Amino acid sequence: MFKLLIMSTLSIGQGFVHPGLLHSQEDLDRMRRAIAAKQEPIYAGYEVFRQNPASQATYAMQGPLAMVGRNPTVGQGTYDSDANAAHQNALMWCLTGERAYAEKAKALVNAWSGTLTSITGRDAVLMAGLGPFKMVQAAELLRYSNAGWSEADIQKTERHFKEVIYPVLREYAPFANGNWDAAAVKTVLAISIFCNDRPMFEDALRYYVNGWGDGRLTNYIINETGQGQESGRDQGHAQLGIGMLAECSEMAWHQGLDLYSYADNRLLRGFEYAAKYNLGYDEVPFVTTLDRTGKYYHQRVSAITRGQLRPLYEQVYNHYVHRRGLSAPFTQQAAEKLRPEGPGKPGADHPGYGTLFYTRPAEKASAATTKPSAPGGLVAKGQPSGVTLTWVAAVGATGYTVKRATQKGGPYAVVAQRVVAPVYTDKTTQPGAIYYYTVTASNSLGDSPNAYEVGSSAGLPAPWKQQDVGLVKVAGSAYYDGDQFRLEGAGSCIDSTSDQFQFAYVPLKGDGVIVARFVPQVSSQFSQLGLMMREGLTPGARHASLLLAPQKTGEIEMPSWAIRLVTRDADAGLTQVRNTSAPLAEPVVTFGRLVSYYWLRLERKGNTISGAISPDGQTWTPVGSVVTALKKDLYVGLPACSRLTTVSTTVRFDHVSVTGWKSSI
């Protein structure tokens, strides 16, 4: 009998479990047993998988290419075909032990890792987020089996994923519909696990639960009814998005994290909504919605491609019903209708084959057999009254211990024990003080390692304050984590006679300068952000500001971004543009998207206000100077405005310094 040697790595410290992407050791064992016994429906799923052209050891490689792209298309079909074949051959090797499959999978992964150097096009994020996800699946299976994959080729593949694929996905895709974000997050998670990169893994987890784009779980499944951000667009994309969020959850589960249950099983609600509507039921609620980018407005659920179920329901049905013992009636009906699930068409959109991959018997509650993994995705939001922490629950945890330090890396002191839910508010903080938190999970066998640390100020550090200026309809906020300011700001504009925006500020007396680096990317594609010197906090107060904002072009998806030096010289007067930079070009702006770090500086000397910009904080280009008689005492700081009345934007800055105060980096 064939026995595959799996070199499984258990969680040690902040380590990873391998194989630990879509297929765990338990999954492979379960599939092999079912295939040997011809157990249904797994065996029927296996037959569909085995017979697919991409599952053949005789598959003819289509590539490799040095460059691939999407919109315009360059080799997209070539790459996706080879990625499908790499994943499917690697899995066939693990299921059958026939070395020809391993050799084919290795040849495909090695060829592309050694050749592809560039991913291009307006839709590069999708190019990097779909097909490469399957290539990473193949690499994970090959690496953690006795496939004979050389260490040199493994290291070459790691470098390829981190240096060619990851840079395209690093900032995710908050400028687009949420399926783009979801594609980026799932592939970053996969790369981070394969490369054993904990900071990358945690960054992707935190974006999934607390990101600023449409692909954050609670931005994509927008309410508890399960309505999706793309439910009003068409049903193909609506299913694509939730399917990729589910793939994130399965990988997290294999790392000991219950992302499936996050936000009261919000993912299940999204699947039930999509399944119900696509099965032909009409009683689905719908609320009119404008997305986080401000570009996509939907008034009704879309019937476009309705009823065309995608092969993604078996995974979610088996998790919630068989793993967790919950009810998922519409997801179950969709899974049964598709069974056995076939390939994840079109292209490399989905893994597919869920009947083979995920069918499992109902599980019964049992005693813990291992200590829990460290909690993940730790998020801290500070107010003067305390710091609220949330995290992704550890599988099998019965309680949590919250710890904090006053410097990065500890030493930590315990602030709470026997916390039951993955949320805690530390009310023993000092207003404005900066703390660094971690959390451990526990069960009957002991405690987990520490969670990946997160910093937070309990309210902004003195002398900083924040407030909404003007009558905004969505309340704003400002947080500081010891390195970075994160503002959430709504409002119509900063450049009329009456402002609406979120403002984080400090007092300034006399001459002074404020410098900050913009951290990409923003969510609202209409955002105004920058630096401001202002006489008061009323909507019509006099001010001088250096504002980064998009300017209209002939296409909503392709604005032109520039920096303007503006002033309001009379209370309640009109804000006037005094100077404007040249439109920002690559690499700062690509395809109308603000995608790179950028420095801003605003200085007052006497009655002269000067603005300057820089790509690196070293070489500065003047935007202009203006003489305006502002009062001696000013409020100086960071403004953020979505220019959307019902939706806020997220704006981040680091390397912030203002006369008399400087951040820690």
Sequence and secondary structure as in RCSB ss.txt:
>XXXX:A:sequence
MFKLLIMSTLSIGQGFVHPGLLHSQEDLDRMRRAIAAKQEPIYAGYEVFRQNPASQATYAMQGPLAMVGRNPTVG
QGTYDSDANAAHQNALMWCLTGERAYAEKAKALVNAWSGTLTSITGRDAVLMAGLGPFKMVQAAELLRYSNAGWS
EADIQKTERHFKEVIYPVLREYAPFANGNWDAAAVKTVLAISIFCNDRPMFEDALRYYVNGWGDGRLTNYIINET
GQGQESGRDQGHAQLGIGMLAECSEMAWHQGLDLYSYADNRLLRGFEYAAKYNLGYDEVPFVTTLDRTGKYYHQR
VSAITRGQLRPLYEQVYNHYVHRRGLSAPFTQQAAEKLRPEGPGKPGADHPGYGTLFYTRPAEKASAATTKPSAP
GGLVAKGQPSGVTLTWVAAVGATGYTVKRATQKGGPYAVVAQRVVAPVYTDKTTQPGAIYYYTVTASNSLGDSPN
AYEVGSSAGLPAPWKQQDVGLVKVAGSAYYDGDQFRLEGAGSCIDSTSDQFQFAYVPLKGDGVIVARFVPQVSSQ
FSQLGLMMREGLTPGARHASLLLAPQKTGEIEMPSWAIRLVTRDADAGLTQVRNTSAPLAEPVVTFGRLVSYYWL
RLERKGNTISGAISPDGQTWTPVGSVVTALKKDLYVGLPACSRLTTVSTTVRFDHVSVTGWKSSI
>XXXX:A:secstr
        B   TT   BSBSS BHHHHHHHHHHHHHT TTHHHHHHHHHHSGGG TT       SEEETTTTBS
HHHHHHHHHHHHHHHHHHHHH  HHHHHHHHHHHHHHHTT  EEESTTHHHHHHSHHHHHHHHHHHHHTTTS   
HHHHHHHHHHIIIIIHHHHTT  TTS HHHHHHHHHHHHHHHHHTT HHHHHHHHHHHHH SSTTSHHHHB STT
  BTTTTT HHHHHHHHHHHHHHHHHHHHTTB GGGHHHHHHHHHHHHHHHHHTT        EE TTS  EESS
   TTTT   S HHHHHIIIIIIT    HHHHHHHHHH S  B  STTS  B HHHHH           S     
EEEEEEEETTEEEEEEE BTT  EEEEEEESSTT   EEEEEEE SSEEEE    TT EEEEEEEEEETTEE   
   EEEESSS TT EEEEES  SS  EEEE SSEEEEEEEES SSSSS  EEEEEEEEESSEEEEEEEES  SST
T EEEEEEES SSTT  EEEEEEEEE  SSTTS EEEEEEEEE STT   EEEEE     TTTEETTEE S EEE
EEEEETTEEEEEEESSSSS EEEEEEE    SEEEEEEEEE SEEEEEEEEEEEEEEETTEE   
